[in-house]
């Protein structure tokens, strides 16, 4: 069985994600510890535009770099921590490393795909939620070659979420 859809057909809809109220235990599934361990967030413009619709900016003062070929409207409330960049994946990573950002949280399907294809992703933490979408937009897309992974650990939660950590084999 292949679990691969991240968005519903027709676009960036997250209506299938459980709301916070549905998780009565308040479990964060290791997110805060992970988020605290990263130096910056790198995301595509589609993800950025979706996150802007959230009631609260979820990244606080953490540096966020939006990778986009188009001009972005960055609200003044987050302009101190959010910037944009246009470059190939290798150049982006070099520029971020020069800023001291080496452990990144990569968000957005196309952004993940580009970094993965360029060999710039070292590991994944993938959380599977107990719902099978009938179709949609693939998280990983297609690749020119297989990308072998090494299983690091898997955790199952009472909510039915299953979270697996994989290292990319080089």
N, C-alpha and C positions, 0 to 999 in steps of 0.2 A: 504494500500500500504506500502511496506517495502523498505526503502532506506538503503542499507547496503553495497554495494560494494565500496571499496576504491581503488582497483587497477584492471586493466584489466586482463582478463585471460592470463596466461602465464608469469605473473611476474609484476615487479615493474615499470609500465609505467604510467607517469603522463601526457600523451599527451592530455588528455581530460580536463585538467585544463586550464582556460582562462589565457592568457598572460597579463602582465601589460598593454600592449597597448590597450587591449580590454576593460579595465576599465578606460575610459577617465576621470572619476572624480578623479582618484587617491585615492579612498577610501581604507583604510587598514582594515576595518571591525572590528576595536577594537583590532587588533593584537598587535600593539605597546604598548598600555596601559596594555594589558594582559602580554605581554612578560616582560615589566618592573616590573611587580608585582611578577614574579617568581624568586626563588633563584637559580635554576639550571634546566637543561634539562636532562632527562633520556630517552635514546632511544635504540632500538635494533640495531644489527650490519647491518641488511639489510637497515634500514633507514639511518644509518650513511654512508654506502657505496653509497647510492643514493645521499645524501646531498653533499658528496665529489665531485660529478660530476657537481654541480652547479657552475656558473661562480664566485660567491663570497660566502664565508662562511657566512651563515645567522645569526649566533649566537654571533658574535663579541667576546667579552671577557667573556661572560656568561659561567659559568662552565657547561660542558657537560660530562655526564657519559654514556659511551656506554656499554650496558649489552650484554656480549658475552661469549661463551664458547671456542672461538677460539682466537688465537693471532691476534691482529689488527695492521695494518700499519697506525700509526697516523702521518700525515705530520708535519714536524717541525714548519710550519707556525702557527699551532693551538695547538701544544703540551703543551703550558702553561695552556690552559683552558680545554683540553680534556683528559679524563682518561678512563680506562676501568675497569669493575668489573664483577666478576662471583660469583653469590650467588642466593639463593632463594629470592623471592620478599620481604618477611619480613626482611630478613637480609640486603638486599640492602637499604630498607627504613631506617632501624636503622643506618646504616653506613652513609647515606646521612644526616640524622638528626644530627648525631654527628659532621658533617662538617658544620652544620648551614643551611642546605638546607631542608626546610620543605614544602615549596610551590613549587611544581615541575610541569614542563611542560613535560608530558609523550607522547612520539612519537613512533609510530610503532605498527602495529597490534598485534603481539605476545606479545610485552611488555605491551600494554594496557590490553590485555586479561589476562595475568598472574597477573597483579596488581589488576584487577577487580575481578578475581576469588578469590584472597586472601583477598578481602575486604579492599584494600588499596587506592582506589580512592574515593574521596569525591564528586567530581562534574565533569561535562562534559560541554564543549562548543562545539557544533557541528554545523558546517556551511554546509548547503546543497546548492549545485550548480545546476542550472537548466539544468541538463543532466542526463538521465537514462542510465547507463552502462548496457549492455546486460548480463553481468555476470562478474565474477572476484573473487577476494579475499575479504572475509568478514572482515570488521573492527573489529567486536566484537566476531566473532566465535560463538561457542556454549558453554553453561554453564550448570552446574549440577542443577541449580535452577534459578528461575526467580529473576531478580534484579529490585526491584521497584525504580522508580525515581520520584522526585517531580519537577514539572516545576517551574523555577525561572523567566525566561523572554524569550521573543522571539522578534527579530528585523528583519524587512524586509528591503532590500536595493533596490534602483532603478535598480541595475544590475540584479535583480532576485534572488540574494543570500538570503537565510533565515538562520538566526543564532539563535539557541536555547541554553539556559543554563539550565541544569538540576542538581539537587543535588541527590546524592544516598541516599536513605532512609535506615536507620540502624534499 
